[in-house]
Amino acid sequence: MRKHNETLHVDRRHQILDAAQICFARSGFHQTTMQDVAAEAGMSPANIYRYFTSKDAMIAGMTERDRARILQDFAGIHDAPDMLSALEGLARKHLIDEPCGGAVMALEIWSEAARNPDVGAMIRGIECAVHEGLCDVLLKLKQQGGVAAGVDLDTVARLIGTLVDGLFKRRALEPDFDGEWAVQTVLATTRAALAGQITINFTKATARDGVVRAVHA
């Protein structure tokens, strides 16, 4: 009986978080009320507060859920026989397959992160999880001989993460966003960086965070 109640509790939380995501994407974080989320979830406002005390608590729930999904995604890539194909599948998932509302909601949360230190800390946690996942994948590729000598994996992971973030933002804002072009751009950049065809000089002390030079064959 206790297991059934725990499962119901988790399911209710996911139901509310899904509803909050729809509301944030549709109306914006600050315009959305707890009553709006309750209506979208088909629950009473009083019941909503049993699971989340505020919209900030909902964002915390979303980030924890996203972190778990990220870990699961990268675990799948790490165990894949063809890691670059698996990486392509992950890019396709976020830039083509999943509903665009997720990208719109991400913009809302990123915007809130610039004003709210607690939300900013949550977002940095997600970014760290993505970066660590990418570094693990790139390290295994290097061990398999798929990375040119002298390539800095940490910097390549930062390049990929920055590129995907920018494309995710464009997906949220551009009605004619070309997801296939975006996926192929990520793959071409990744392959070029791993082959040593893109060199990245990164020094935190500099005013500009590095210089990128593309070497064309």
Residue pairs with C-beta under 8 A, 6 or more apart in sequence:
9 51
12 43
12 51
13 51
13 52
13 61
14 65
15 41
15 43
16 37
16 41
16 43
16 48
16 51
16 52
16 58
16 61
17 58
17 61
17 62
17 65
18 41
19 37
19 38
19 40
19 41
20 32
20 37
20 40
20 55
20 58
20 62
21 62
21 101
21 102
21 105
22 40
22 101
23 32
23 36
23 37
23 40
24 32
24 105
24 108
24 109
25 101
25 102
25 104
25 105
25 108
26 32
26 101
27 36
28 108
29 55
29 59
29 108
29 109
29 111
29 112
32 55
34 45
34 48
34 49
34 54
34 55
35 45
37 48
37 55
37 58
38 44
38 45
38 47
38 48
41 48
52 58
52 61
56 116
56 118
56 119
59 109
59 112
59 119
59 122
60 122
62 109
63 122
63 123
63 125
63 126
66 126
67 125
67 126
67 129
70 126
70 129
70 130
70 133
71 129
71 133
73 90
73 93
73 133
74 133
74 134
74 136
74 137
76 86
77 83
77 86
77 87
77 90
77 133
77 137
78 136
78 137
78 140
80 86
83 137
83 140
83 141
83 144
83 146
84 141
84 146
84 187
84 190
84 191
87 137
87 187
87 190
88 183
88 186
88 187
91 164
91 182
91 183
91 186
91 187
92 179
92 183
94 102
94 164
94 168
95 164
95 167
95 168
95 171
95 179
95 182
95 183
95 186
96 179
96 180
96 182
96 183
100 171
100 172
103 168
103 169
103 171
103 172
104 172
106 168
106 169
106 172
107 169
107 172
107 173
109 119
109 123
110 123
112 119
113 119
113 120
113 122
113 123
114 120
127 161
130 161
131 157
131 158
131 161
134 157
134 160
134 161
135 153
135 154
135 157
138 147
138 153
138 156
138 157
138 194
139 153
141 147
141 194
142 151
142 153
146 194
147 153
147 194
148 194
148 195
148 196
149 196
150 196
151 193
151 194
151 196
152 200
152 202
155 200
155 202
155 210
156 190
156 193
156 194
156 200
158 202
159 189
159 193
159 198
159 200
159 212
160 186
160 189
160 190
160 193
163 185
163 186
163 189
164 186
167 182
167 185
167 186
170 177
170 182
171 177
171 179
171 182
189 198
192 198
192 214
193 200
196 215
197 214
197 215
197 216
197 217
198 212
198 213
198 214
198 215
199 212
199 213
199 215
200 210
200 211
200 212
200 213
201 210
201 211
201 213
202 209
202 210
203 210
